[in-house]
Amino acid sequence: MKNRTSLEGAVSIVTGARGVIGRGIARELADAGSDVVLQVARDGDGSVVVKEAGRAQPLVEEIEALGRKALAVNCDVSNPAQVNAMVERTIEIFGRLDVLVNNAGIVRVCPVESMTDHEWDEVLGVNLKGMFLCCRAAIPHLKASAGAIVNNGSIASFGGAGGLAHYCASKHGVIGLTRALALELAPFDVTVNAICPGIVNTPMWSKVLTPDPEQYRSVIDSVIPLGRDQTPEDMGRAVVFLVTSHNITGQSITVDGGVTCRAT
């Protein structure tokens, strides 16, 4: 991807592509000219399955309608064998890899006192270990293409919240991983950055804040200086900006309507 001003002809992997933010990122990458591999779900038997239809098919069709190719892959990002197979399948089908967007993430609300080992490991396994595994598998191909990595952090990357110790720990880790990898891969002209979404109207935030629409709206109005929640398209445009910027690396771009401006 020597020409950083355009994604025409590029190939991108987006993990967590069935989620609200993942769909927005995948669509914006495709609109900018990239073919997209969509990591869409877990597979319990340890295999990687190329999805020709099923739950990911509407997104595949959206991307194809933009004139780009799309491949949906069933892969558990916390499983090294599945991650390796996903990347290998990408190279087999498209012959290259230019962009990796580590967007897959989960959240569980639980105080540390009652948190089980499984609950801790599950969140860290997807949010941080999964990111490491995807980076490790993709790096040889990104070196070859002088590509880019964008990791999905959070406004929780910069603070804490009761009941979210495992989530906050994982998202703080995203920033450290991003900075370290940026230095490690700079000699190969590979950029590594993070986006840190604010409050996007997703099931995750409804779980964290409130499922009541009126109360949710009240929180948005009181917490976000710009007075509006962020959209999946906001996140997608931030990703496109970062992967087409050849002199930005090791940075964490907060897309939050001003929420973190209030932090001290």
Secondary structure, DSSP 8 states (H G I E B T S, - for coil): ---TT--TT-EEEETTTTSHHHHHHHHHHHHTT-EEEEEEE--TTS--EEESSGGGHHHHHHHHHTT--EEEEE--TT-HHHHHHHHHHHHHHHS---EEEE---------GGG--HHHHHHHHIIIIIHHHHHHHHHHHHHHHHT-EEEEE--GGGGS--TT-HHHHHHHHHHHHHHHHHHHHHGGGT-EEEEEEE--BSSHHHHHHS-S-HHHHHHHHHHH-TTSS-B-HHHHHHHHHHHHT-TT--S-EEEESTTGGGG--
